Amino acid sequence: MRKKIVAGNWKMNTTLQEGVKLAQEVEALAASVSNDALIIVCTPFTHLTEVKKSIKKVKLGAENCAAEVSGAYTGEVSASMVASTGAEYVIIGHSERRAYYHETDEILAKKVKLALANNLTPIFCIGELLSEREAGKHFDVVKSQLEKGLFDLSAEDFGKLVIAYEPVWAIGTGKTATSAQAQEIHKVIREAIAAKYGKTVADNTSILYGGSCNDKNAAELFANPDVDGGLIGGAALKAESFITIAKSF
Ligand code: PEP
């Protein structure tokens, strides 16, 4: 069966020293999590190697990777470089990457393949804008993001992914999707995966909710049958809040 997961996305926050301290705190508190949820911290590239030394139960991820293998791409960090730090996960397709860095579905599809080729598990983000939800297009938007970003993968490769549904209007806004809205669209996402890859693959795929998920609302969101955990931004920057979320299953 699919895993329960709580993944922190630190974004462009914390110096190296602050990040190591936060990771140490998360690792220490993770010992008190008695459920079998997987706890992941996704950190800036600069922090990966040092954070790796501070965690054991907690797993490590990056927030991005390049769409090319190697070479003359100044400032980029490849999937193989990420993997060489000991990271096991990588967030791909976060709405901030899509919006501010113009990462298209085609670019994201390349990143996913490179991540998989380097044995990284992509945490692939999808989600609609507020205008798209208001126009009633949210189901079509997420289905299109799945199709264009992921649906040329084999069933075997698709089975290695984690999906994060993150409505853009809920990210960093304090405006969380309701529990019913989250369940409704997670179910649609799982049905789209089932239509493409079959029920077993769909049932085994962890689909996380992201968007102002915190220690107060996580339990209600995670109680839904198709919500398998969370991708957590702001609340992942405080170890206690993050671990309270991990205990919310
Ligand atoms: C995110 O950026 O992935 C996220 C969910 O952010 P926040 O929890 O701060 O809304």
Boltz pocket constraint, residues with backbone or C-beta under 6 A from the ligand:
constraints:
  - pocket:
      binder: B
      contacts: [[A, 9], [A, 166], [A, 170], [A, 171], [A, 172], [A, 173], [A, 174], [A, 210], [A, 211], [A, 212], [A, 213], [A, 231], [A, 232], [A, 233], [A, 234], [A, 235]]
      max_distance: 6.0
